[in-house]
Amino acid sequence: MRERVRERITFSGCVQGVGFRYKISRLAEAYGVTGWVRNECDGTVSAELQGTVPEIDEIIRRINEDRYIYLDDVQRTRIETVSDERNFSVRY
């Protein structure tokens, strides 16, 4: 079994008003990744994703393929895992 990690990720570009949070939520559920996603006041989207590195990489790759979403930058920081987290949520 591959090691589960948690990453704090900030997405910038055309990421608000294009269904970004719901797309990442559906992808996270499909890959068994836990965490959360939310819009920020500065126009970015923040997320914490917990899963294997290949799962997180694939989610980001699939988001970048969406025709309505355009990523200028993706900043990823490894953080401590949350052992009792069981799902993925969209925060408001």
KAMOTA-V547082 format. One record per residue. PSI is psi in whole degrees, -180 to 180 (* if undefined). OMEGA is omega in radians with two decimals (NA if undefined). Layout:
psi->{PSI/PSI}
omega->{OMEGA/OMEGA}
This chain:
psi->{135/150/134/137/169/134/136/125/134/123/131/157/-145/84/-5/142/15/15/18/-51/-38/-34/-47/-34/-45/-42/-43/-45/-40/-34/0/27/138/171/-147/167/146/153/146/157/-24/6/-3/173/130/147/155/121/132/117/-162/158/-45/-35/-46/-44/-42/-39/-46/-41/-45/-37/-42/-18/-13/138/-15/-17/132/119/119/-39/146/113/122/132/127/130/176/140/159/108/-30/11/134/-8/-176/138/153/122/151/*}
omega->{3.14/3.13/3.04/3.12/3.06/3.13/2.95/-3.02/3.04/3.13/3.04/-3.07/3.07/-2.99/3.08/3.13/-3.10/3.14/-3.07/-3.07/-3.11/3.09/-3.13/3.10/3.12/3.12/3.13/3.13/-3.14/-3.11/3.14/3.14/3.12/3.10/-3.10/3.09/3.08/3.01/3.07/-3.11/-3.10/3.11/3.09/3.01/3.09/3.10/2.89/-3.12/3.12/-3.13/3.07/3.12/3.10/3.11/3.14/3.09/-3.11/3.09/3.13/3.12/-3.11/3.08/-3.09/3.11/-3.11/-3.07/3.13/-3.11/3.07/-3.13/3.00/-3.04/3.05/3.12/-3.07/3.10/3.10/3.12/-3.11/3.13/3.08/-2.96/-3.06/3.14/-3.05/-3.08/3.13/-3.09/2.99/3.14/-3.12/NA}
